[in-house]
Amino acid sequence: MSRSAGPTLDGQVTLVPTSQVTASDDVRHFDQLTARAKRAVIAAADDRPSAVSAPSLAAVDVVVFTDYYRVE
Protein backbone atom coordinates (compact mmCIF):
# COMPACT_ATOMS: atom_id res chain seq x y z
CA MET A 1 0.00 0.00 0.00
CA SER A 2 2.71 2.45 -0.99
CA ARG A 3 1.69 6.09 -0.97
CA SER A 4 1.89 8.14 -4.11
CA ALA A 5 -0.19 11.17 -3.22
CA GLY A 6 2.83 12.97 -1.73
CA PRO A 7 3.02 15.13 1.38
CA THR A 8 -0.06 16.54 3.02
CA LEU A 9 -0.50 20.29 2.83
CA ASP A 10 0.69 20.86 6.38
CA GLY A 11 3.20 18.00 6.50
CA GLN A 12 1.55 16.49 9.59
CA VAL A 13 1.96 12.75 10.05
CA THR A 14 1.26 10.37 12.92
CA LEU A 15 3.64 7.58 13.86
CA VAL A 16 1.98 4.47 15.29
CA PRO A 17 3.88 1.40 16.51
CA THR A 18 3.04 -1.61 14.34
CA SER A 19 3.97 -5.23 13.88
CA GLN A 20 2.30 -5.46 10.47
CA VAL A 21 4.46 -4.76 7.43
CA THR A 22 3.45 -5.92 3.97
CA ALA A 23 5.58 -6.51 0.90
CA SER A 24 3.98 -3.51 -0.81
CA ASP A 25 4.76 -1.05 2.03
CA ASP A 26 7.37 1.64 1.35
CA VAL A 27 9.75 1.00 4.26
CA ARG A 28 12.53 3.39 5.28
CA HIS A 29 15.21 2.82 7.86
CA PHE A 30 16.06 5.52 10.39
CA ASP A 31 19.41 6.31 8.77
CA GLN A 32 17.65 7.11 5.47
CA LEU A 33 15.55 9.91 6.99
CA THR A 34 16.04 13.67 7.09
CA ALA A 35 17.05 15.30 10.36
CA ARG A 36 13.48 16.53 10.95
CA ALA A 37 12.04 13.09 10.29
CA LYS A 38 14.59 11.50 12.65
CA ARG A 39 13.50 13.85 15.44
CA ALA A 40 9.87 12.85 14.81
CA VAL A 41 10.68 9.15 15.02
CA ILE A 42 12.72 9.62 18.20
CA ALA A 43 9.79 11.52 19.76
CA ALA A 44 7.42 8.68 18.85
CA ALA A 45 9.82 6.11 20.32
CA ASP A 46 10.00 8.15 23.54
CA ASP A 47 6.16 8.13 23.77
CA ARG A 48 5.98 11.86 23.17
CA PRO A 49 3.19 13.19 20.97
CA SER A 50 3.41 11.28 17.72
CA ALA A 51 1.58 13.78 15.47
CA VAL A 52 4.48 15.70 14.03
CA SER A 53 5.39 17.94 11.14
CA ALA A 54 7.68 15.89 8.94
CA PRO A 55 6.71 16.35 5.28
CA SER A 56 9.36 13.91 4.06
CA LEU A 57 7.58 11.08 5.91
CA ALA A 58 4.28 11.65 4.13
CA ALA A 59 5.29 9.36 1.24
CA VAL A 60 6.52 6.56 3.54
CA ASP A 61 4.39 3.70 4.89
CA VAL A 62 6.66 2.30 7.62
CA VAL A 63 9.80 3.50 9.42
CA VAL A 64 12.21 1.08 11.09
CA PHE A 65 13.86 2.34 14.28
CA THR A 66 13.87 0.46 17.60
CA ASP A 67 10.45 -0.81 16.48
CA TYR A 68 8.37 -0.51 13.34
CA TYR A 69 6.25 2.65 13.06
CA ARG A 70 3.41 3.04 10.59
CA VAL A 71 3.14 6.54 9.12
CA GLU A 72 -0.47 7.76 8.93
N, CA and C atoms as a LAMMPS dump frame, in Angstrom:
ITEM: TIMESTEP
0
ITEM: NUMBER OF ATOMS
216
ITEM: BOX BOUNDS ff ff ff
-5.0000000000000000e+02 5.0000000000000000e+02
-5.0000000000000000e+02 5.0000000000000000e+02
-5.0000000000000000e+02 5.0000000000000000e+02
ITEM: ATOMS id mol type element x y z
1 1 1 N 0.831 -1.176 0
2 1 2 C 0 0 0
3 1 3 C 0.881 1.246 0
4 2 1 N 1.798 1.323 -0.906
5 2 2 C 2.707 2.45 -0.989
6 2 3 C 1.948 3.721 -1.33
7 3 1 N 2.376 4.812 -0.755
8 3 2 C 1.69 6.086 -0.966
9 3 3 C 2.27 6.79 -2.174
10 4 1 N 1.415 7.394 -2.96
11 4 2 C 1.893 8.139 -4.112
12 4 3 C 1.307 9.538 -4.161
13 5 1 N 0.468 9.865 -3.219
14 5 2 C -0.19 11.172 -3.22
15 5 3 C 0.762 12.284 -2.804
16 6 1 N 1.877 11.961 -2.154
17 6 2 C 2.831 12.968 -1.732
18 6 3 C 2.464 13.549 -0.388
19 7 1 N 3.237 14.544 0.059
20 7 2 C 3.023 15.134 1.381
21 7 3 C 1.656 15.788 1.527
22 8 1 N 1.17 15.814 2.753
23 8 2 C -0.061 16.543 3.023
24 8 3 C 0.259 18.028 2.976
25 9 1 N -0.734 18.854 2.933
26 9 2 C -0.504 20.293 2.831
27 9 3 C 0.275 20.841 4.014
28 10 1 N 0.002 20.335 5.21
29 10 2 C 0.693 20.863 6.385
30 10 3 C 1.866 19.991 6.827
31 11 1 N 2.082 18.859 6.167
32 11 2 C 3.198 17.996 6.498
33 11 3 C 3.025 17.214 7.781
34 12 1 N 1.8 17.202 8.341
35 12 2 C 1.555 16.493 9.593
36 12 3 C 1.392 14.998 9.333
37 13 1 N 2.104 14.197 10.106
38 13 2 C 1.958 12.748 10.054
39 13 3 C 1.859 12.226 11.485
40 14 1 N 1.335 11.036 11.621
41 14 2 C 1.255 10.374 12.915
42 14 3 C 2.037 9.074 12.815
43 15 1 N 2.854 8.8 13.823
44 15 2 C 3.642 7.578 13.862
45 15 3 C 3.035 6.639 14.895
46 16 1 N 2.664 5.446 14.44
47 16 2 C 1.979 4.473 15.289
48 16 3 C 2.787 3.173 15.294
49 17 1 N 3.172 2.678 16.478
50 17 2 C 3.881 1.398 16.514
51 17 3 C 3.055 0.321 15.816
52 18 1 N 3.736 -0.559 15.07
53 18 2 C 3.041 -1.613 14.34
54 18 3 C 3.896 -2.867 14.282
55 19 1 N 3.255 -3.974 14.11
56 19 2 C 3.969 -5.228 13.877
57 19 3 C 3.616 -5.774 12.496
58 20 1 N 2.779 -5.042 11.775
59 20 2 C 2.297 -5.462 10.467
60 20 3 C 2.998 -4.677 9.366
61 21 1 N 3.796 -5.369 8.579
62 21 2 C 4.464 -4.762 7.431
63 21 3 C 4.225 -5.676 6.245
64 22 1 N 3.725 -5.113 5.153
65 22 2 C 3.449 -5.92 3.966
66 22 3 C 4.535 -5.704 2.919
67 23 1 N 4.582 -6.589 1.967
68 23 2 C 5.579 -6.507 0.899
69 23 3 C 5.41 -5.249 0.057
70 24 1 N 4.216 -4.695 0.01
71 24 2 C 3.976 -3.51 -0.811
72 24 3 C 4.215 -2.197 -0.058
73 25 1 N 4.495 -2.257 1.249
74 25 2 C 4.762 -1.046 2.03
75 25 3 C 6.096 -0.416 1.617
76 26 1 N 6.128 0.898 1.562
77 26 2 C 7.371 1.642 1.346
78 26 3 C 8.02 1.784 2.72
79 27 1 N 9.093 1.045 2.959
80 27 2 C 9.751 0.999 4.264
81 27 3 C 11.062 1.768 4.196
82 28 1 N 11.272 2.641 5.176
83 28 2 C 12.53 3.389 5.282
84 28 3 C 13.161 3.093 6.629
85 29 1 N 14.469 2.994 6.616
86 29 2 C 15.214 2.817 7.859
87 29 3 C 15.611 4.183 8.399
88 30 1 N 15.774 4.263 9.709
89 30 2 C 16.06 5.518 10.392
90 30 3 C 17.195 6.293 9.732
91 31 1 N 18.257 5.617 9.345
92 31 2 C 19.409 6.313 8.77
93 31 3 C 19.15 6.886 7.38
94 32 1 N 18.022 6.572 6.774
95 32 2 C 17.654 7.108 5.466
96 32 3 C 16.813 8.385 5.577
97 33 1 N 16.474 8.799 6.783
98 33 2 C 15.55 9.914 6.993
99 33 3 C 16.271 11.251 7.097
100 34 1 N 15.513 12.324 6.877
101 34 2 C 16.038 13.671 7.088
102 34 3 C 16.157 13.926 8.588
103 35 1 N 16.876 14.961 8.945
104 35 2 C 17.053 15.297 10.364
105 35 3 C 15.704 15.545 11.048
106 36 1 N 14.806 16.248 10.376
107 36 2 C 13.482 16.531 10.951
108 36 3 C 12.694 15.241 11.157
109 37 1 N 12.751 14.362 10.178
110 37 2 C 12.04 13.087 10.287
111 37 3 C 12.633 12.226 11.403
112 38 1 N 13.947 12.252 11.557
113 38 2 C 14.59 11.499 12.648
114 38 3 C 14.102 11.992 14.005
115 39 1 N 13.993 13.304 14.167
116 39 2 C 13.496 13.847 15.44
117 39 3 C 12.071 13.374 15.7
118 40 1 N 11.252 13.309 14.666
119 40 2 C 9.868 12.855 14.81
120 40 3 C 9.822 11.396 15.241
121 41 1 N 10.668 10.565 14.664
122 41 2 C 10.685 9.149 15.018
123 41 3 C 11.186 8.963 16.446
124 42 1 N 12.207 9.706 16.828
125 42 2 C 12.719 9.625 18.203
126 42 3 C 11.63 10.028 19.2
127 43 1 N 10.883 11.079 18.882
128 43 2 C 9.791 11.518 19.755
129 43 3 C 8.742 10.417 19.892
130 44 1 N 8.409 9.765 18.791
131 44 2 C 7.421 8.678 18.853
132 44 3 C 7.952 7.516 19.689
133 45 1 N 9.224 7.211 19.555
134 45 2 C 9.824 6.11 20.322
135 45 3 C 9.869 6.43 21.814
136 46 1 N 9.971 7.716 22.141
137 46 2 C 10 8.15 23.543
138 46 3 C 8.605 8.38 24.102
139 47 1 N 7.561 7.964 23.363
140 47 2 C 6.16 8.127 23.768
141 47 3 C 5.739 9.581 23.917
142 48 1 N 6.43 10.469 23.217
143 48 2 C 5.98 11.856 23.169
144 48 3 C 4.915 11.947 22.084
145 49 1 N 4.24 13.077 21.987
146 49 2 C 3.187 13.191 20.965
147 49 3 C 3.699 12.738 19.603
148 50 1 N 2.941 11.863 18.969
149 50 2 C 3.409 11.285 17.718
150 50 3 C 2.882 11.985 16.479
151 51 1 N 2.011 12.98 16.621
152 51 2 C 1.58 13.778 15.475
153 51 3 C 2.603 14.878 15.302
154 52 1 N 3.356 14.803 14.215
155 52 2 C 4.48 15.703 14.026
156 52 3 C 4.482 16.275 12.615
157 53 1 N 5.202 17.358 12.457
158 53 2 C 5.385 17.943 11.141
159 53 3 C 6.673 17.393 10.55
160 54 1 N 6.537 16.49 9.619
161 54 2 C 7.682 15.887 8.938
162 54 3 C 7.253 15.548 7.515
163 55 1 N 7.209 16.554 6.644
164 55 2 C 6.705 16.345 5.283
165 55 3 C 7.389 15.208 4.532
166 56 1 N 8.666 14.971 4.801
167 56 2 C 9.364 13.911 4.065
168 56 3 C 8.849 12.519 4.414
169 57 1 N 8.144 12.378 5.534
170 57 2 C 7.584 11.078 5.914
171 57 3 C 6.231 10.805 5.266
172 58 1 N 5.634 11.807 4.667
173 58 2 C 4.279 11.655 4.13
174 58 3 C 4.196 10.616 3.007
175 59 1 N 5.308 10.338 2.338
176 59 2 C 5.292 9.363 1.244
177 59 3 C 5.763 7.983 1.688
178 60 1 N 5.998 7.813 2.989
179 60 2 C 6.517 6.559 3.541
180 60 3 C 5.397 5.826 4.272
181 61 1 N 5.393 4.49 4.182
182 61 2 C 4.391 3.702 4.888
183 61 3 C 4.868 3.275 6.27
184 62 1 N 6.124 2.83 6.371
185 62 2 C 6.661 2.295 7.617
186 62 3 C 8.094 2.774 7.806
187 63 1 N 8.43 3.129 9.054
188 63 2 C 9.798 3.499 9.423
189 63 3 C 10.313 2.459 10.409
190 64 1 N 11.565 2.039 10.195
191 64 2 C 12.207 1.079 11.092
192 64 3 C 13.174 1.841 11.984
193 65 1 N 12.972 1.73 13.297
194 65 2 C 13.865 2.344 14.28
195 65 3 C 14.093 1.283 15.345
196 66 1 N 13.782 1.508 16.584
197 66 2 C 13.866 0.462 17.599
198 66 3 C 12.699 -0.499 17.456
199 67 1 N 11.631 -0.035 16.834
200 67 2 C 10.449 -0.812 16.477
201 67 3 C 10.033 -0.373 15.083
202 68 1 N 8.963 -0.956 14.602
203 68 2 C 8.374 -0.512 13.338
204 68 3 C 7.301 0.512 13.661
205 69 1 N 7.266 1.604 12.88
206 69 2 C 6.251 2.65 13.062
207 69 3 C 5.541 2.877 11.747
208 70 1 N 4.213 2.752 11.771
209 70 2 C 3.413 3.039 10.585
210 70 3 C 3.181 4.533 10.53
211 71 1 N 3.347 5.108 9.345
212 71 2 C 3.137 6.535 9.122
213 71 3 C 1.724 6.722 8.603
214 72 1 N 0.936 7.523 9.334
215 72 2 C -0.468 7.758 8.934
216 72 3 C -0.704 9.234 8.767
